[in-house]
Amino acid sequence: MQQNKLSLSVQYPDPRVQEVLTRPLLRRWVKAALLAPAQITLRFVDADEGKTLNRNFRGKDYATNVLTFAYNEGEDDSFDENEATQADIILCTDVLQREAAEQNKSLEFHAAHLVIHGVLHAQGYDHESDEEAEEMESMEIEMLATLGFPNPYIES
């Protein structure tokens, strides 16, 4: 299986997870979800920045766990496998830590799931319909399994 080329930038304006969610670990997770070459920035932000971004770009006035800004989706939202994916994926540290605790998951497991989820969004996948959600969840389960993580949709 051919590895897709990845240019990865990792930013920690909120440094609380920097020691645990290291660049090599994040790179491994991103590569597990890549279906084509990519230029991706992962940015870990606090709740204030997460809320501002979610409000400004999605009209929702709260911090969410992951936001994906894909820059090369086609006019018809189709994904071109021959074109490098370009995206910024924003993860909110506060939400990430809170959800991991609430779901009795390790920070690494929950972060790996959200990174894969964000990378799939960057490549044109979505979960607006039940059918899309099933396809995306199935891919996430399979990709996480290759990394040694269990199904994130089964309550522990």
C-alpha positions as CSV (number, residue, x, y, z in Angstrom):
1,M,0.0,0.0,0.0
2,Q,1.4,3.3,-1.0
3,Q,2.0,6.0,1.6
4,N,0.5,9.4,0.8
5,K,2.9,12.3,1.1
6,L,2.1,14.5,4.1
7,S,3.3,18.0,5.0
8,L,2.2,18.5,8.6
9,S,2.4,21.6,10.8
10,V,1.4,21.3,14.5
11,Q,0.6,24.4,16.5
12,Y,0.1,24.5,20.3
13,P,-1.2,28.0,21.2
14,D,-2.8,26.1,24.1
15,P,0.2,24.0,25.2
16,R,-1.6,21.8,27.8
17,V,-1.5,18.7,25.6
18,Q,1.8,19.3,23.9
19,E,3.7,16.8,26.1
20,V,1.2,14.0,25.5
21,L,0.0,14.6,21.9
22,T,3.4,14.9,20.3
23,R,4.1,15.7,16.7
24,P,5.2,12.1,15.8
25,L,2.0,10.7,17.3
26,L,-0.2,13.2,15.5
27,R,1.6,12.5,12.3
28,R,0.9,8.8,12.6
29,W,-2.8,9.4,13.2
30,V,-3.1,11.8,10.3
31,K,-1.3,9.4,7.9
32,A,-3.7,6.6,9.0
33,A,-6.6,8.7,7.6
34,L,-5.0,10.0,4.4
35,L,-6.5,8.9,1.1
36,A,-4.3,11.3,-0.9
37,P,-1.3,13.6,-0.4
38,A,-2.0,16.4,2.0
39,Q,-0.8,19.7,3.5
40,I,-2.4,19.8,7.0
41,T,-2.1,22.1,10.0
42,L,-3.3,20.8,13.4
43,R,-3.9,23.6,15.9
44,F,-4.7,23.0,19.6
45,V,-6.6,26.0,21.0
46,D,-8.3,27.0,24.2
47,A,-12.1,27.3,24.7
48,D,-12.0,31.1,23.9
49,E,-10.4,30.6,20.5
50,G,-12.5,27.5,19.8
51,K,-15.7,29.4,20.5
52,T,-14.7,32.4,18.4
53,L,-13.8,30.2,15.4
54,N,-17.0,28.2,15.7
55,R,-19.1,31.3,16.0
56,N,-17.4,33.2,13.2
57,F,-17.4,30.3,10.7
58,R,-20.3,28.1,11.7
59,G,-22.6,30.6,13.5
60,K,-22.5,28.4,16.6
61,D,-21.6,30.2,19.8
62,Y,-19.8,27.5,21.7
63,A,-16.4,25.7,21.6
64,T,-16.6,22.4,19.7
65,N,-14.2,19.5,19.8
66,V,-12.9,19.7,16.2
67,L,-13.3,22.2,13.3
68,T,-12.0,21.4,9.9
69,F,-11.3,24.1,7.3
70,A,-10.7,22.4,3.9
71,Y,-9.3,24.7,1.3
72,N,-9.5,22.8,-1.9
73,E,-12.9,21.2,-2.0
74,G,-14.4,21.6,-5.5
75,E,-17.4,23.8,-6.3
76,D,-19.6,20.7,-6.0
77,D,-17.9,19.7,-2.7
78,S,-16.3,16.7,-4.5
79,F,-12.9,15.4,-3.5
80,D,-10.2,15.0,-6.1
81,E,-7.8,12.2,-5.2
82,N,-5.2,13.6,-7.5
83,E,-5.0,16.9,-5.7
84,A,-3.3,17.4,-2.4
85,T,-5.7,18.0,0.5
86,Q,-5.1,21.4,2.1
87,A,-6.7,21.9,5.5
88,D,-6.5,23.4,8.9
89,I,-7.9,21.2,11.7
90,I,-8.6,23.0,15.0
91,L,-8.9,20.9,18.2
92,C,-10.2,22.6,21.3
93,T,-8.1,21.3,24.3
94,D,-10.8,22.1,26.8
95,V,-13.5,20.2,25.0
96,L,-11.1,17.3,24.1
97,Q,-10.1,16.9,27.8
98,R,-13.7,17.2,29.1
99,E,-15.1,14.7,26.5
100,A,-12.4,12.2,27.1
101,A,-13.1,12.3,30.9
102,E,-16.9,12.1,30.4
103,Q,-16.5,9.1,28.0
104,N,-14.0,7.3,30.1
105,K,-11.5,7.4,27.3
106,S,-7.8,8.2,27.4
107,L,-6.8,11.6,26.0
108,E,-4.8,9.8,23.3
109,F,-7.7,7.7,22.2
110,H,-10.2,10.6,22.0
111,A,-7.6,12.8,20.2
112,A,-6.8,10.1,17.7
113,H,-10.5,9.8,16.9
114,L,-10.9,13.5,16.5
115,V,-7.8,13.9,14.3
116,I,-9.0,11.1,12.0
117,H,-12.5,12.6,12.0
118,G,-11.0,16.0,11.0
119,V,-8.8,14.5,8.3
120,L,-11.8,12.7,6.8
121,H,-13.7,16.0,6.7
122,A,-10.7,17.6,5.0
123,Q,-11.0,15.0,2.3
124,G,-14.6,15.7,1.6
125,Y,-16.4,13.2,4.0
126,D,-19.3,14.4,6.0
127,H,-22.1,13.2,8.3
128,E,-25.1,15.3,7.2
129,S,-27.2,12.3,6.3
130,D,-27.5,8.9,8.1
131,E,-25.8,7.2,5.1
132,E,-22.9,9.6,5.2
133,A,-22.6,9.3,8.9
134,E,-22.5,5.4,8.7
135,E,-19.8,5.6,6.0
136,M,-17.7,8.0,7.9
137,E,-18.0,6.1,11.2
138,S,-17.1,2.9,9.5
139,M,-14.0,4.4,8.1
140,E,-13.1,5.9,11.5
141,I,-13.5,2.5,13.2
142,E,-11.3,0.8,10.7
143,M,-8.6,3.5,10.8
144,L,-8.5,3.5,14.5
145,A,-8.3,-0.3,14.6
146,T,-5.1,-0.1,12.4
147,L,-3.7,2.1,15.2
148,G,-4.7,-0.3,17.9
149,F,-7.7,1.7,19.2
150,P,-11.1,0.2,19.9
151,N,-14.4,1.2,18.3
152,P,-15.1,4.8,19.6
153,Y,-18.8,4.4,19.2
154,I,-19.2,1.6,21.7
155,E,-19.8,2.9,25.2
156,S,-17.2,1.7,27.7
